[in-house]
């Protein structure tokens, strides 16, 4: 099976030049691109779309670090002891720190406080493009069935 590496070795070019030529990048001279493309066809080279997607993501990551948003949902429970607030704060701080390391914005939402209903939370999550939800532990399992989990 022909690879970028073997194609580059045969043509005595760098792997990045061969890759750029196969993508019709303007950084490669047209005559070099034509030579690479002809050699690729002759050798039966086939583009691997999965490898291309990974490399594209790596190139984008160098320029654009922000990956997305994660919501941390805290449910309001009247019978929950006040000491649990410190535990929840520590959990949120840990999630925020890890999110920062992975280039995610982490936002905390206090459900049923300040008018934040389940319906309103769902609207906020969609409008902000939140990719993940972490629900902080409580004394009982909260009913979050009203959220649209399909996204």
C-alpha positions in Angstrom: 0.0 0.0 0.0 1.4 3.4 -1.0 1.6 6.0 1.8 2.5 9.6 1.9 5.9 8.6 3.4 6.7 6.1 0.6 5.5 8.5 -2.1 7.7 11.3 -0.6 10.7 9.0 -0.5 10.2 7.9 -4.1 9.9 11.5 -5.3 12.7 12.7 -2.9 10.4 15.3 -1.4 9.3 16.0 2.1 6.1 14.4 3.4 4.6 17.9 4.0 5.3 18.9 0.3 3.6 15.7 -1.0 0.7 16.2 1.3 0.3 19.9 0.3 0.6 19.0 -3.4 -2.1 16.4 -3.1 -4.4 19.0 -1.5 -3.6 21.5 -4.3 -2.1 23.9 -1.8 -0.8 27.2 -3.4 2.4 26.9 -1.4 3.6 24.1 -3.8 4.8 25.0 -7.3 2.3 23.9 -9.9 4.8 21.7 -11.7 5.8 19.9 -8.5 2.1 19.4 -7.6 1.5 17.9 -11.1 4.5 15.6 -10.7 3.3 14.5 -7.2 -0.3 13.9 -8.3 0.8 11.9 -11.4 3.1 9.7 -9.2 0.2 9.2 -6.7 -2.2 8.0 -9.4 0.6 5.8 -10.9 1.3 4.2 -7.5 -2.4 3.7 -6.6 -2.3 6.1 -3.7 -5.7 6.6 -2.0 -6.5 9.4 0.3 -7.4 8.3 3.9 -10.2 10.6 4.9 -9.9 9.7 8.6 -6.2 10.6 8.7 -7.1 13.8 6.8 -9.7 14.7 9.4 -7.3 14.1 12.3 -4.5 16.2 10.6 -7.0 19.0 9.8 -8.0 19.1 13.5 -4.4 19.2 14.6 -3.7 22.1 12.2 -6.7 24.0 13.4 -5.9 23.4 17.1 -2.6 25.2 16.7 -4.4 28.3 15.6 -7.7 28.1 17.4 -7.6 26.7 20.9 -11.2 27.0 22.1 -12.9 23.6 21.8 -16.4 24.3 23.2 -18.5 24.7 26.3 -19.4 22.4 29.2 -22.3 23.1 31.5 -22.1 22.2 35.2 -25.7 21.9 36.6 -26.4 22.3 40.3 -29.9 21.5 41.4 -31.5 23.5 44.2 -32.6 21.3 47.1 -34.1 22.9 50.2 -33.2 20.0 52.5 -29.6 19.8 51.3 -27.1 20.7 54.1 -25.2 24.0 53.7 -21.9 22.0 53.9 -22.6 20.5 50.5 -22.1 24.0 48.9 -18.4 23.8 49.6 -18.2 20.3 48.1 -20.1 21.5 45.0 -17.8 24.5 44.7 -14.7 22.2 44.8 -16.2 19.9 42.2 -17.0 22.9 39.9 -13.4 24.3 40.4 -12.0 20.9 39.5 -14.1 20.7 36.4 -13.3 24.3 35.4 -9.6 23.6 35.8 -9.7 20.4 33.7 -11.8 22.2 31.2 -9.3 25.0 30.9 -6.5 22.4 30.4 -8.5 20.9 27.5 -9.5 24.4 26.1 -13.2 24.1 27.2 -15.2 26.9 28.8 -17.0 25.5 31.9 -20.1 27.4 33.1 -22.1 26.7 36.2 -25.9 26.8 36.2 -28.0 26.8 39.4 -31.3 25.1 38.4 -34.4 26.5 40.1 -32.5 29.6 41.4 -32.9 33.1 40.0 -35.7 31.9 37.7 -33.6 29.3 35.9 -36.1 26.7 35.0 -35.4 23.4 33.2 -37.0 24.9 30.0 -34.8 28.0 30.2 -31.7 26.0 30.9 -32.4 23.9 27.7 -32.7 27.1 25.7 -29.4 28.5 27.1 -27.6 25.2 26.4 -28.7 25.2 22.8 -28.1 28.9 22.1 -24.6 28.8 23.6 -23.7 25.6 21.8 -22.9 23.6 24.9 -21.4 20.2 24.0 -21.5 18.5 27.4 -23.4 18.6 30.7 -22.1 17.6 34.1 -24.8 17.3 36.8 -23.5 17.8 40.4 -24.7 15.2 42.9 -27.7 15.8 45.1 -29.7 14.1 47.8 -32.1 12.7 45.2 -32.0 12.2 41.5 -33.2 15.3 39.7 -35.8 15.0 37.0 -34.0 16.3 33.9 -36.2 14.5 31.5 -37.5 17.9 30.2 -34.1 18.6 28.6 -33.5 17.9 25.0 -30.6 15.4 25.2 -30.4 14.8 21.5 -27.7 17.4 21.0 
